[in-house]
Amino acid sequence: MTITGIGGLFFRSSDPEARAAWYREHLDIEAGQDRVWQQAAGMTVFAPFPAASDYFAPDQPFMLNLRVDDLDALVGRLEAAGVPVERRPEWETEYGRFARLHDPEGLPIEL
């Protein structure tokens, strides 16, 4: 018997409904306790980081990394909606291109 994937991501929120609505509006993720998000099959990195890592904010226990099919289009849509997105030249790598943003409660999201 083996694990076949991640079945859910559950996290605390000071306003679960508003936070779920933000994910639905800006990232097209069917977020919320009464929703199911059907995602495309693909690789998932499951990696504990050292406690002292500076890869993402030390006050956050984890960072959400999402696969996207058109990074430039999504970044443009987010910025047009007033969502700040950070891009850095060093995030253009052999593994892919990356951008970062934060959800309404400060959770780092890497695209």
Secondary structure, DSSP 8 states (H G I E B T S, - for coil): ----S--------SSHHHHHHHHHHHH----STT----------------TT--SS-TT-S--EE---S-HHHHHHHHHHTT---B--GGGEETTEE--EEE-TT--EEE-
